[in-house]
Amino acid sequence: MTVLVVALIVVLIALGFSQPVLWLAAAALVWFLVRRFDGGQARPGSSGSGAGATAPGPSAAKPGGALPSSYRDYRIRRDRQERWDRRYRRTHPKAKGGK
Protein backbone atom coordinates (compact mmCIF):
# COMPACT_ATOMS: atom_id res chain seq x y z
CA MET A 1 0.00 0.00 0.00
CA THR A 2 2.84 2.38 0.78
CA VAL A 3 4.30 1.91 -2.69
CA LEU A 4 0.95 2.85 -4.22
CA VAL A 5 0.64 5.95 -2.06
CA VAL A 6 4.18 7.05 -2.94
CA ALA A 7 3.45 6.46 -6.64
CA LEU A 8 0.26 8.51 -6.29
CA ILE A 9 2.25 11.33 -4.68
CA VAL A 10 4.69 11.34 -7.61
CA VAL A 11 1.81 11.42 -10.11
CA LEU A 12 0.09 14.25 -8.24
CA ILE A 13 3.31 16.27 -8.19
CA ALA A 14 3.80 15.69 -11.93
CA LEU A 15 0.21 16.68 -12.72
CA GLY A 16 0.47 19.62 -10.33
CA PHE A 17 2.37 21.65 -12.91
CA SER A 18 -0.90 22.08 -14.82
CA GLN A 19 -3.17 22.22 -11.74
CA PRO A 20 -1.44 23.45 -8.59
CA VAL A 21 -4.33 22.21 -6.44
CA LEU A 22 -2.95 18.70 -6.96
CA TRP A 23 0.19 19.74 -5.07
CA LEU A 24 -2.03 20.24 -2.03
CA ALA A 25 -3.34 16.71 -2.45
CA ALA A 26 0.24 15.43 -2.68
CA ALA A 27 1.14 17.37 0.46
CA ALA A 28 -1.85 15.86 2.27
CA LEU A 29 -0.71 12.36 1.30
CA VAL A 30 2.82 13.08 2.51
CA TRP A 31 1.37 14.32 5.79
CA PHE A 32 -0.67 11.09 6.02
CA LEU A 33 2.43 8.96 5.46
CA VAL A 34 4.46 10.85 8.03
CA ARG A 35 1.70 10.53 10.64
CA ARG A 36 1.24 6.85 9.90
CA PHE A 37 4.90 5.84 9.95
CA ASP A 38 6.36 8.13 12.60
CA GLY A 39 7.51 5.14 14.65
CA GLY A 40 5.21 5.41 17.65
CA GLN A 41 6.51 8.71 18.92
CA ALA A 42 4.71 10.05 21.96
CA ARG A 43 2.00 12.54 21.21
CA PRO A 44 0.63 14.96 23.79
CA GLY A 45 -2.21 13.32 25.66
CA SER A 46 -1.62 9.86 24.20
CA SER A 47 -0.39 8.10 27.34
CA GLY A 48 -2.60 9.72 29.93
CA SER A 49 0.31 9.80 32.38
CA GLY A 50 1.17 13.46 32.07
CA ALA A 51 4.63 14.75 32.88
CA GLY A 52 7.38 12.29 33.69
CA ALA A 53 5.97 9.55 31.50
CA THR A 54 9.35 8.37 30.29
CA ALA A 55 11.07 5.41 31.86
CA PRO A 56 13.10 6.33 34.92
CA GLY A 57 16.66 5.41 35.71
CA PRO A 58 19.60 4.05 33.77
CA SER A 59 18.10 0.56 33.56
CA ALA A 60 15.97 1.67 30.60
CA ALA A 61 18.98 3.03 28.69
CA LYS A 62 20.24 -0.30 27.42
CA PRO A 63 22.47 -0.37 24.36
CA GLY A 64 20.16 -2.88 22.65
CA GLY A 65 17.22 -0.52 22.16
CA ALA A 66 15.77 2.94 22.31
CA LEU A 67 14.07 4.45 25.32
CA PRO A 68 10.33 3.78 25.51
CA SER A 69 8.15 6.78 24.80
CA SER A 70 5.91 6.37 27.86
CA TYR A 71 5.82 4.53 31.16
CA ARG A 72 3.18 2.20 29.76
CA ASP A 73 5.51 1.23 26.91
CA TYR A 74 8.29 0.72 29.46
CA ARG A 75 6.10 -1.62 31.53
CA ILE A 76 5.05 -3.61 28.46
CA ARG A 77 8.68 -3.98 27.39
CA ARG A 78 9.78 -4.93 30.91
CA ASP A 79 7.03 -7.55 31.23
CA ARG A 80 7.92 -9.08 27.86
CA GLN A 81 11.56 -9.27 28.89
CA GLU A 82 10.64 -10.93 32.20
CA ARG A 83 8.50 -13.52 30.41
CA TRP A 84 11.34 -14.25 27.99
CA ASP A 85 13.81 -14.61 30.88
CA ARG A 86 11.53 -17.04 32.73
CA ARG A 87 10.99 -19.07 29.57
CA TYR A 88 14.73 -19.17 28.90
CA ARG A 89 15.53 -20.31 32.46
CA ARG A 90 12.85 -22.99 32.22
CA THR A 91 14.07 -24.36 28.88
CA HIS A 92 17.81 -23.99 29.60
CA PRO A 93 18.42 -25.25 33.13
CA LYS A 94 21.96 -25.00 34.45
CA ALA A 95 23.97 -28.19 34.18
CA LYS A 96 24.60 -29.86 37.53
CA GLY A 97 28.21 -29.88 38.63
CA GLY A 98 29.26 -27.28 36.06
CA LYS A 99 29.50 -23.53 36.06
C-alpha positions as CSV (number, residue, x, y, z in Angstrom):
1,M,0.0,0.0,0.0
2,T,2.8,2.4,0.8
3,V,4.3,1.9,-2.7
4,L,0.9,2.8,-4.2
5,V,0.6,5.9,-2.1
6,V,4.2,7.1,-2.9
7,A,3.5,6.5,-6.6
8,L,0.3,8.5,-6.3
9,I,2.2,11.3,-4.7
10,V,4.7,11.3,-7.6
11,V,1.8,11.4,-10.1
12,L,0.1,14.3,-8.2
13,I,3.3,16.3,-8.2
14,A,3.8,15.7,-11.9
15,L,0.2,16.7,-12.7
16,G,0.5,19.6,-10.3
17,F,2.4,21.7,-12.9
18,S,-0.9,22.1,-14.8
19,Q,-3.2,22.2,-11.7
20,P,-1.4,23.5,-8.6
21,V,-4.3,22.2,-6.4
22,L,-3.0,18.7,-7.0
23,W,0.2,19.7,-5.1
24,L,-2.0,20.2,-2.0
25,A,-3.3,16.7,-2.5
26,A,0.2,15.4,-2.7
27,A,1.1,17.4,0.5
28,A,-1.8,15.9,2.3
29,L,-0.7,12.4,1.3
30,V,2.8,13.1,2.5
31,W,1.4,14.3,5.8
32,F,-0.7,11.1,6.0
33,L,2.4,9.0,5.5
34,V,4.5,10.9,8.0
35,R,1.7,10.5,10.6
36,R,1.2,6.8,9.9
37,F,4.9,5.8,10.0
38,D,6.4,8.1,12.6
39,G,7.5,5.1,14.7
40,G,5.2,5.4,17.7
41,Q,6.5,8.7,18.9
42,A,4.7,10.1,22.0
43,R,2.0,12.5,21.2
44,P,0.6,15.0,23.8
45,G,-2.2,13.3,25.7
46,S,-1.6,9.9,24.2
47,S,-0.4,8.1,27.3
48,G,-2.6,9.7,29.9
49,S,0.3,9.8,32.4
50,G,1.2,13.5,32.1
51,A,4.6,14.7,32.9
52,G,7.4,12.3,33.7
53,A,6.0,9.5,31.5
54,T,9.4,8.4,30.3
55,A,11.1,5.4,31.9
56,P,13.1,6.3,34.9
57,G,16.7,5.4,35.7
58,P,19.6,4.1,33.8
59,S,18.1,0.6,33.6
60,A,16.0,1.7,30.6
61,A,19.0,3.0,28.7
62,K,20.2,-0.3,27.4
63,P,22.5,-0.4,24.4
64,G,20.2,-2.9,22.7
65,G,17.2,-0.5,22.2
66,A,15.8,2.9,22.3
67,L,14.1,4.4,25.3
68,P,10.3,3.8,25.5
69,S,8.1,6.8,24.8
70,S,5.9,6.4,27.9
71,Y,5.8,4.5,31.2
72,R,3.2,2.2,29.8
73,D,5.5,1.2,26.9
74,Y,8.3,0.7,29.5
75,R,6.1,-1.6,31.5
76,I,5.1,-3.6,28.5
77,R,8.7,-4.0,27.4
78,R,9.8,-4.9,30.9
79,D,7.0,-7.6,31.2
80,R,7.9,-9.1,27.9
81,Q,11.6,-9.3,28.9
82,E,10.6,-10.9,32.2
83,R,8.5,-13.5,30.4
84,W,11.3,-14.2,28.0
85,D,13.8,-14.6,30.9
86,R,11.5,-17.0,32.7
87,R,11.0,-19.1,29.6
88,Y,14.7,-19.2,28.9
89,R,15.5,-20.3,32.5
90,R,12.8,-23.0,32.2
91,T,14.1,-24.4,28.9
92,H,17.8,-24.0,29.6
93,P,18.4,-25.2,33.1
94,K,22.0,-25.0,34.4
95,A,24.0,-28.2,34.2
96,K,24.6,-29.9,37.5
97,G,28.2,-29.9,38.6
98,G,29.3,-27.3,36.1
99,K,29.5,-23.5,36.1
